[in-house]
C-alpha cells in the first residue's frame, strides 16, 4: 500500500496576464519559477482608455472655447466697460445743446466737469448657460460613481481592484456604495432647504419622503427577483436599494423636522462652526445609532459563536467557526427576516466555502451607513452656510483630516492586535459595513 505524502509551500510571486510559467518543484518546496512567455502589461488597456477620454474632454473644451469666441451669445460673465470721460465729443455736444436750450439767447456757460473714472468698471452680464441651480461638482462626482458602478457590474475588465473584496480589504469597487450614500447626504440638504424656503408644509415633505423610500425599497425587491430568484419562500428581502431607502428615510426625517429654512444672521460665539452646532441634534442621533450598532455587534450573544466575531466563517481559521459568518449582523437578519430570506451567496463564499446565510446589506449595517449620509450632509451644510470658497474648502479639509485620523487610529489598533487574522475587536475593512471602513470611505 502506497503512502501519499503531501506538503505545503508558500511562495510570493506576481503572475502577469497571459504569461506562461514553468515551476520547478522539489520534495518540499518550489525551487524556481521560469517565464516561458512574457506576460502582457495588464494596465495598458486602462492607460489607453484614459488617454482616449482625456483627448475627448480636451477636444470638447476646445470646441466650447472657440464657440464662445465666435458666438456673441456666449459672452463672459464679466466684461470691461469703457471709462466715462468728459472730453467725449458726443457727450460734450449733448451737454452744450441742453445748456443752450435752458439759457435761451444767453451765452451758454461751459458744462460742469463730470467725474472721470480712473479705473475700468466691471459690469455683471447674466450667463445664458445657466445650470438651473445645479451643483456641477456634485453632478460630476455622481457621474463618475455611475461610470465605475456600470464598469464593475459588467466585470470590471477582470481587474482585481474592480472586484469587491472577498472579506478583508478595500478595492475601487467597494468605494462606489458609500460614495452614493455620501452624495445622497449632500443632495438631501439642498432639496430640503429649497422646499422649506418655498414654505412647503413639513408633513407634505414627510409624505414625499415616505413615498420615495417605499419606491426605492420595492425597486430593490424587483432587482432581487431577477435571474429566476423569485421563489417567495426563499426570496431575498434586503439589498443595495433597500439600504439606500433606510438610510435616506432616517436622515431625511431628521433634517425635515430639525433644519431651519433660513440661516440666522445674528452673531453667536460659535459663529465659525455654526454649521456643526446648529446640527447638533442630528449628530447626536447619528452617534446614538453608531453606539447601538457597536454594542450589538460586540455584545450580542450568538449561539455557537464567540462574542464579537467578525470573521467570514467557513474554512477561515481552520474552520473553527464555520457557521458564524458575519457574527451578530447575520444573526439579527436571521431573527428578523427569517433564515430563508437572508442572502446565501456572499462574495466570501468563493474563498471560504461557507454555507451560512449572510447579507452584506443587512439590517444592522444600516445604522452605521447613516453616518456616511450624515457626513455628506455635513458637506452640504458647509455649502449652504458659508458663501466664500475659502471657508468651504478649509472646512472640507478639516473634515477629511478628522475622518482620516479616525481611520489611521483604527488601522493601527487592528494591526497591533492582528484582529484581521482572528475575530478581534475591530475589522480593518470588511465586505460588511464597519464603522472604520465608513470613516475611510468618507475621507476620500
PAVONU-437232 format. One record per atom (N, C-alpha, C, O): y, z, x. Coordinates in pm, whole numbers, plus 50000, padded with zeros to 5 digits. Layout:
N
YZX...
This chain:
444
498815000050084500005000050000501255000050088501415008750174502114990350066503314989350148504404998750096504615000249976505065004850190506165013750155507495006450170507785000750275508305006650061509594999750063510645008850126510835020350085511325003550226512365011050296513715005250256513934993250267514615013750211515965009450172516985016950257516745028050304518125010550276519205016950348520545012150289520605001850222521565019550315522905016350267523845015150385523915024050469524575004050390525535001850496526884998550435526974990650341527925004650487529255002650434530124995550538530325000450649530624983750498531474975750585532684971250506532564966550393533854972650567535084968150502535464954450560535744953150679535474944350473535794930850517536374923150399535894924550286537404915150424538024907350319537444893250319537644885550413536714889950214536134876750197537134867950124537534871050012537534856850188538524847950129537934839150022536724838350005538824832549950538414824049839537774811149889538304804449978536634807749831535874795549862535404795150007535134784350059535314806350071534784806850207533274808750207532704814150112532634804350314531184805950331530944814850451531494812450559530114825150434529914835150538528424837150563527584834850477528154841550684526774844950724526764859350775527534862950864525884867350717525794881550753524624883650848523514878950822524884890850957523814894751047523384908951014524184918251027522174910850972521684923850925520574928651017519614921351042520704940651066519654947051146518884956851057518924955850934518194965851119517354975051042518174984750957517784987850844519284989351010520024999750940521494996350910522175004250846521974984850955523374981650927523614966550940522704958850973524864962650913525274948550927525874946851065526834953751100525314937851143525744936351283526984927751297527874931051375527064916651222528214907851236528384899751109527474898451027529594894151094529914885150983530514872651043531574873051105529824861251023530264848551078530824839650967530214838350861531984833650994532614824650898532104810550921532354804751027531384804950823530864791450834531864781150781532054770550841532494784350668533514775750610534764784150591534734794450523535864779750651537104787350644537604788250501537664778050432537974800050455538444801550316539834795650298540584793850394540144792750174541464787750139542444799450117542034810750093543694796250126544724806350100544834808449949545314799649878544394820149901544374822349756545764823949696545934823049575546764826449782548124828149732548924815149728550064814949683548324804149777549034791449779549424786549639550564782049623548554787349537548984783049403550164791049350551044785549284550194804149376551314812249332552604808249403553664807849342552494805149532553664800849608554204787549555555414785849540553304778149526553714765149472554374767049335555394760649306553784775749251554364778149118555744784449130556654781049054555914793649227557214799949246558264789649288559384789749237557894780749381558834770349426559204761149310560364757249295558204757649229558454748649117559444754649018560414748048980559224766948977560104773148879561474776448939562484776548869561504779349069562784781649134563614768849133564804769149103563004757649166563724744949164564134741149022565194735349001563274744348924563604741548786564844749448743565744744048678564884762348781566054770548748567294765648822568394766048767567134761148946568264756049023568844743548959570064742048948567974734448916568444722248851569154725548720570164719348687568624735248646569234739148520570634744948542571564741648468570794753448641572094759248671573084748648717574264749048681572604739148797573484728248840573934719848722575084715648714573014717448628573364709648510574424716848428575374710548381574274729648410575274737348336576624737148407577674736248343576594738048540577854738148617578614724948600579814724948573577894713748615578564700848603579004698148459580014691448436578274703348364578674701648225579954709448197580814704548125580094721248252581314728948237582504721748301583624722248250582234715048414583314707948482583784695748404584964692348407582864689148334583184676548270583524678048123584144669148064583154688948063583404690947921584494701347905584354712547955585574698047838586704707347822586344719047734586974729647745585344717547646585004728547557584334739847631584254751047580583844737047752583214747547831584204752247935584054749548054585214759247891586234764347982585864778348026585104785047956586384782948139586084796448185586644806748090587464803548004586214819048106586684829948023588174832748047588914835747954588594831648170589974834948204590554823448287589954819048384591734818748248592374807748319593754812048362594314821748310594314804748458595644807848507596694801248417596564789648378597694808848386598794803248307599984800548400600164807548500600774790648367601904786848451602974797548446603214803348340603634800448557604694810348557605904805448478606234793648479606564814848410607764811648332608964812148424609234822548485609694801248436610814800348529612044795648452611994786148373613184802648477614414799148407614954785748451615804780048381614524780448561615034767648611614344755848547614654744348579613424758348457612744747348390613744738948312614574744348239613664725748327614654716948263614584717548112615604718348044613364717248058613214717647913613744730647856614424730747753613434741747925613894754747877615414755647884616044761247794616014750247991617474750748007618164742347900619194746447846617594730647868618184722347765618114728947629619074728147551616994735547599616864742147470617844753647457618434755547351618014761247565618964772347561620394767247548621214773547480620704756147612622054750447605622374745947464623464748547413621404739247398621624734647262621824746347166622674745847077621014757147186621144768847099622484775647119623084780347023622974776247244624274782547271625414774247215626394779647164625274761047224626334752147174626474753047025627584753346971625314753646955625384754546810625934767646762626504768146653625784778146835626264791346793627744793146823628404800646750628284786846922629694788746960630624778046903631844778946917630024768046838630864757646777631494749046884630814743446971632854748046876633574739646971633874746647101634334740647198633614759847101633894767047224632944762547333631834757947306633384763947450632554760147565631404769947578631604782047579630234764647589629044773347597629014780547730629264774847836628684793047718628544801147839627144799347895626224796047821626974801248021625634799548079624644809548020624984821147997623444805247997622454814047934622104825748026622164824948148621734836847958621324848748034620034845648108619124839348053619954850148230618734847248306617504853948246617564865548203616414846748244615134852048195614374858248311614514853848425613574868248282612764874248390611784864348447611074857348375611764863848576610874854448645609534861348671609484872448724608484854648633607154860048658606774857248801606614845748842606644867848875606334866149017604874863449043604504857949147604024867248947602594865348967602034857348850602604857348741600944850748873600294843148768599644852748669599024862548707599814849648540599234857848436597834852848403597554840948414596954862248362595604858948321595534859648170595844869948111595114848848108595034848047964593584846947924592854838547976593154855447832591774855147785591584843647688592354842047593590564835647712590224824847621588814827447571587914829347652588594827547440587254830447388586244820147435586524808147442585064825047465583994816447516583194811147398582714818847315583034798047392582284792047281580794793947295580034790547204580364799147408578934800947430578534815347402577744821147476579054821147296578764834847260577284836847234576604827847185576794848447267575374851347254575064859647131573924864147115576034861847043575764869146922575464883746946574714889846869576024889547051575804903747076574484906847145574114918547154573784896847193572504899147260572744904347402573704900547468571854912947446571874917747584570984908447666569764909547663571614899347739570874888747808569904894147910568804888847926570284904747980569384910448081568114915748017567034914248074568234922047900567054927147831566194915747779564964916447785566824905247727566054893547681565304887047797564174882547781565954886547914565294880748031564084889148072563024883748102564264902248073563154911148108562014909948008560844909948046562354908947879561324907347776560584894147795559364893647781561324883647827560664870747850559734871147969558644865347965560144878048077559284879348194558004886848158556914883148202558134897548079556954905248039556024896747953554804897747966556584888447865555744879847781555004869547866553824866847842555694863847965555034853948051553854860248126552764854548131554084871948182553004878648255551864882348159550684881248194552224886748038551194890347940550314878447906549084879647903550934866947880550154854947849549294850947967548134847247951549854851648087549104847948207547894857148226546804852548261548094870048203546994879748218545924877448113544724877848143546334874947988545364873147879544504860747897543414859847842544994851147975544214839047999543594838748138543414828148198543274850548189542504851348313543314854448436542764859248534544604851948434545434855148550545064847748676545304852648786544474835748661544084828048779543024834848864542814831248979542354844948805541304852648874541844860648992541074864749079543144863048996543704871649099543474886249059543604889848942543124894349156542774908249125543964915949071543804924748987545184912749118546344920249073546804915848934547714921948878546204905348878546454901648739545294905948650545174901148537544464914848699543394920748622543674935648605544204942048696543314941048491543514955348467542634963648560541494960148588543204974748608542424983848692541254989348612541384992648495540104990248678538914994848608539055009348563538635012848453539625017748647539935031548609541115036548692542245036648644540865040848815541955044648903542575031948964541865022348994543865032148981544545020749041545685015748954545865020348842546445006449007547585000748936547744986248980547834983349099547784977148884547994963048910549174958048828549734965448747549554945448850550654939648773550314939348625551184941348541549054936948594548644936548453548854949948384549134950348264548724960848458548904974048398550364977248369550644986748296551294969548423552714972248402553244966348271554274970848220552554956448216553084949248100553214958547980554244958447912552194966447952552214975147834553364985247839554124985947743553544993147946554685002247949556024995147956557035000647911556074982848010557324975248008557764972747864558934974547831556834968647778557174966147639557604979047568558504978747484556974990247601557405002947543558835006247585559645010647504559135004147713560485006847763561514997647696562585002247656561184984847684562084975447616562294979547472563404978347419561244984347407561364988947270562385000347259563175000647165562385009547356563325020547354564765015947370565655021047302564995006247459566355001147478566854994147352567964996647307566034985447296566434977847177566664986947058567544984446976565884997547049565975006646936567355013146927567875015046818567925016547042569255022847043570305013446986571125017546904570285000847028571264991146977571084988746828572064987746755569834987746784569574984846644570044996146553570734993746455569675008346587570045019746501571545022246506572155025046403572155021246625573595023246635574345012846551575335016046485573885000446555574544989946477574424992546327575384990546254573254996846281573084999646138573925011546094574485011345984574015021746177574825033346141576305029646134577025034746049576765020946222578155016746219578455008146097579595007546052577445001746043577634994045918577465002845795577364997945683577425016045819577285026145712576015024045630576015026145509574945019745695573665018645627573115032645600573165041445686572605034545481572055047545445570845050745533570025042045563570775063245573569685067045664568325066045596567345062645661568255068745467566965067545400566525052945391565325050045391567495043545383567145029345385566615025445523565675017545534567215030845627566715028245761565315034045778564465028045843565075045745719563745051845726562695042945659561605041145712563035037445543562095028545475561815016045558560695011145561562855010845624562674999045709561765002345828560924994245867561925014245886561085018345999559625019645955558725014946025559395026045841558025027545792557395013945762556215011845790558175004845707557674991445680557284984345809556244977945818558154985545910557884978846037556654984846106555834977646162556524998046101555355004546161554065000246091553054997946156554114999245959552934995145883552534980945919551344977945935553514972045930553214958145965552604957346104551614950246124553184964546200552624964546336551184969646337550324963846404550924980346264549574986246263548564976446203547464974746257548934970046092547994960746029547814948046111546734942146110548854943646182548674932246273547684935746383546874927346423547734948246431546754952646530545344952746474544404949146545545194956646349543864956346287543354942046274542154939446291544254932746244543844918746234543374913646369542384906346377544084917246476543664913146610542314919046645541484912346706542084931546608540784937946637539624931146564538474932246607539924924246455538844917846377538464904146431537584897546375539114899846540538794886746596537454886546667536874896946698536964874546692535694872346764534514879146694533584883746760534554879646562533434885046487533344900146481532354905446431534364907246531534334921846528534954927046398535894934946400534404922546286534944926146155533944933646069534074934145946532944939446132531964947446058532554961246034532754968846128532844964545909533604976345876532994989545924533744998245967531674991545919531135004445967531385007046115531355018646157531624996646196531894998546339533234992346379533424988746495534154991246285535434984646310536314993446397536465005446370536914987546503537814994846590539164996646520539744987046469539655008946518540895012046447542105011546539543105005246503542055017746655543205018346744543295005746830542324998246842544465003546888544694991846972546104991947028546825001847016546504980747089547814980047153548944980447051549864988447064548874971846947549934971746847549954984746768551014989046723548794990946750548765003846683549505014246765550195022846710549355013646897550085022746984551605020146975552395029546971551995007346971553405004146952553935009846821555035015246815553135008646717553545013446585553795028546587554805033146533552905036146646553045050646650554255054746734555055063046691554385048946854555505052546943556845048446883557815055946893556895036746822558145032346759558525041446644559685045046629557525045246563557815053746449558355067346490559325072146431557735073646589558175086846633559585086346691560435094446654559825076746782561145075946847562225071646750563335077046754561935062046662562945057246568563335068046468564505069146433562375075946422562705086746329563635096946394564565101946330563395099946520564285109246590565695103646599566665110846574565815090946634567145085246652567885083546520569095085346515567175080146413567835078146284568515090846236569625090446185567855102146253568395114646200569235122446301569895132046263569215118546428569935126146530571055118446597571905124446663571085105246584572115097346650573405097546570573385097146447574535098146641575845097146581576295082646584576105075846685576895077646475577315063546473578435060446571578555049046616579275070346605580385068146696580395078846804580025090346780580825074846924580965084347032582265092147015583325086246995582185105347024583385113547012584225112147138583725114147249585535108847123586385107147242586875120447300587515120547405586585131247234587065144247281586375148147411585155147447423587175152247508586635155847639585925169347631586445178947573584745169947689583965182247695583515184247839583625175247923582995196147866582635199548004581485191048056581355189348177580645185647968579505177348011579835162547996578945154447972581095158848010581535145147982580775134848065580455124048014580485137848191579835128148279578345126448249577725116748293577775135848175576355134848138576215135947986575225141247936577195131147915577185132647769576075124647704575625128147595575615113947768574505106347711573235114647707572395112647619573075123847801571895132547804572085144647713571185148247636573245150847721573485163047644573475160247494572985168447417574015148947454574055145747312572735140547257572615138047137571765138847344570405135347300569425146447340568245143847361569935158547349569085169747391567935172647297566845176347342568155170947167567075173447070565955163247088564775166747082566325150647109565295140447131564455143647254563235142347252565135147747362564395151047484563535163547465562455164547523564005172947385563195184947358561925181347283560845186147317562045172947181560865168847105559905161047194558695163247188560425152047277559565144247367558855153447466557665151547494559565163247519558945172647613557835180647546556795183147607558055184647421557015191947347555775183147329554655188047344555965170347299554815161347284554035160147414552805160047414554755159147526554085158147657553325171147687552215170647740553915182547655553235195347679551985196547593550945201247639552075192147467550905192447379549805183547435548635187347436550175171647481549175162647541548505169047663547285168547678549315174947750548765181047870547865192847836546815194647897548275201047740547475212647701546125208447643545095214547673546135198147559544865193447501543985187147608542775189447611544595179247697543815172347799543095182047891541915180047922543775192647934543185201748031542665214647970542045222648040542905217047841542445229347780541375227847675540695237547641541215215647621540225213747516538805214147573538525208047676537945221347506536545222347548535765210747488535635209747366535255202047573534465190447531532995193547559532625196247673532155193147457530735196647478530085187847585530165175547580529435194447680528705187347784529565182247897529055175447987530855185447896531765180448000532585191948056532895201447983532925191448183533795201748239535195201048180535635190248141535875212148173537215212648115538195204848203538225206448325538985196448139539965188448212539395176248279540015170948372538225171448237537615159848301538425147248272538795144848157538695139348375539485127148361538775114948419539395104448436537515116148448536785105348513536265094948416536375096648295535695083948469535185073148385533785075448332533295067648250533115086148379531745088548333530785078248388531035072348492529685076248317528705066448360528115069748496527715081048521528065059748585527505061548718528455068048816528095070448931529655071048771530645077148860530165090748908529645098748831530355093249038529955105949099528485108849078528085120049047527675098249095526225100049082525745102148941524635106948921526545098548842526125100248703526085114648658525375118048564526845123248725526805137548692527345140248553526855149248483528355132448512528945134148378528985120648309530055115348278527825115148286527715101548235528305099448098528795088548069528265109448011528745107947874530115114147852530485117147738530875115847958532185122547948533355113047971534425117448012533165100247947534235090547973535515094247897535495095547775536605095847971537875098647907538135113147875539265116747844537125121447881537295135747857537835138747719537295134047618538905146847713539465151447586540025140047503539965140547380540565129647568541155118447494540085111647407540335108847290538925108947464537845102747387537305112247281536955107947171537245125147312536715135047218537605135947094537105136946982538915135447112539845135846999539665123446910539655124646788539535111746971539335099546893538045100146813538015096046697536985105146875535695105946806535775115346686535235112346580536455126746703536555136346594537465131546482537205134446365538515124346515539485120046413539055106946348539085105846225538645097146427538345083846376536875081846346536515073246265536005089546410534585087246399534055079446517534725070146564532905082846566532365076746687532185061746672532375054246768531815057146552531555042946531532825034546536532745022446556534005040746518535255033246514536045034346643537215030546647535445039446749536095040346879535615028846966534435025046961536505023247044536215011747129535035014547222534985025047285534105005147230532885007147308532804998147431531774998147499533844990647461533784981647577535034983147664535754973347683535304995047716536464996647805536254989447937535124985647970537334987448012537234980048137536374987248240535804980748328536275000348232535475007648331533995005648312533215008948401533585000248200532154998548174531524988548270530344989748302532284978848317531744968548404531254974348537530264969548593531944984548586531584990448715530685002548699529695004048770531045011348606530355024248596529215024248495528485034148484529035013148421527905011648330527785023548235526705029348219528895027048173528875038348081528735033447937529265022847902528035040947856527805037447716528625045847620528615043347499529345055847670530115064547583531325057047527531975049747602531655058647400532835051947342534115057947398534225070047416535055049247424536365053647476537395042847449537155031147479538545046647393539615037047362540805039747453541395050547444541185030347540542365032447626543655034447548544595040547599543725029247425544895031047340544605040947228544895038247112544035052247264543645062147165544815070247112545975067547143544475080147029545485088146961546235097247058547455097847055545505104247143546125114147231547105107847328548145113747358546805096047377547675089447473549025085347415549975083047490549115084347282550385080547221551455091147243552645088047241551055103547265552025114347285552825112247413554035114247415552145108147519552865105647644553505091747646554475089547719552975082447567553615069247559555005070247498555875061947527555235080347414556575082447358557575085147470558755081847457557125091247579558015093947692558575081047750559755080447782557745070647762558225057947814559265051747721560265046347767559025052447590560005047447494561315055347506562395049647497561205068447525562395076747538563165073647666564395074347667562465070347772563155066247895563895053047875564995051147929563295043947799564025031747764565225034647677566285028547694565075044047583566215047947500567325054047584568505052247554566965061447689567965067147778568785056147845570005057447859568115045347887568845034047945569765027547843570865023347877569305026747718570155021047614571365029747583572455024647557571175042947585572305052047561573355050647670574555051647643572925048347791573885046447900574745034147874575945034347902574155023447822574905011247796575945013447686577085008847699575565020247578576485021847467577485033247490578495034047420577235041947587578125053247612579165050047716580335053547699578765043447825579665040547937579985025647938579085017247930581265022347949581695008647934581745000748065581604988548063581935007548178582035000248305580664999548372579825008448357580464988748446579164986148507578834996448616577675000048633579835001048690579565010648797578945023448742577975028548799579475028548634578935040748574577505038548525576655047348540577245027048469575905024248421574915023248534573845029348530575265015548637574335013348748574035026448821572895028948858575045034648842574825047448910573835056148833572955062248892573985056648703573085064948622571685059148616570705066648616571565045948611570225039948615569535042848748568335045648751570285042148856569705045248987569245059748993568175062649046570035068748938569645082848937568375084848855567475092148898568295078548738567085079448658565865073948733564785079748728566055062748803564955057248881564505066448992563305067849017565465072949058565115082349166564365094349110563405099049170564815099348995564135110948933562695107548896561775115148925562505096048832561145091848795560285089648919559115093348921560885083549023560135081449147559775094549213558695095849270560675104449206560385117549266559205124049197558325129549263559175123649064558035129048991556745121749029555695127949045556835108649044555645100749079555135104349218553945106749236556035104749315555615107749453555055121749463554055124049531555695131349394555185145049398553785145949338552925152949390553575138849228552255138949168551215132049254550075136649263551605120949318550665113749404550265122349524549095122749562551225129249583550915137949697549955149049658549045152449733550165154549540549275165049494547865159749470546875166449499547805147449417546505141449392545775138749523544585141649535546495133249620545855130049748545365142749817544285142749875546145153349810545735165849874544515171949807543635177249874544465171149675543325177249604542155167849589541065171849547542385154849625541335144649613540805144049470539605142349447541705145349378541275145649239540835132049189540165131149086541205121449258540745108349214539265106349243538665096949192538685114849324537265113649354536435123149269535215121649261537065132649207536345142049121537065142648988537805133548952536825153548915537525155048788538635165048804538725174848730539495162548902540555171948934541595173048825541395168348713542725179148858543685182848756544675171848721545345172848618544795161648802545805151448772545375138148828545155137048949545255127848746544845114748795545985107448863547145109048824545675099548963546705091549030547185080648935548355080548896546315071748901546585062148795545305061348715544245065548762545385056048599544205055048518544395044248416545525040948378543275038448370543385028748263543765035448132544185028648039543635048348123544125055548006545515060548036545865062148153546355063247933547715067947957547715081348027547005090547984548475082748130548615095248203550085097648228550855088148245550485110248231551895113648249552425108148379553535102748382551655109448486552115104648616552295089548615553275084348669551365082448554551465067848555552675063148475553265052948509553075070348370554245066348294555505068148375556425060048364555585078548456556735080148545556785068648645557855063348673555615064848699555565053748795556005040748731556775033148789555515038148608555885025748541557355025448508558005015048521557895036848465559295037148422560255035748538561325029948521559905040748655560815039748768560895025548822561805022548900559965016648783560045002748822561124995548745561334983548766
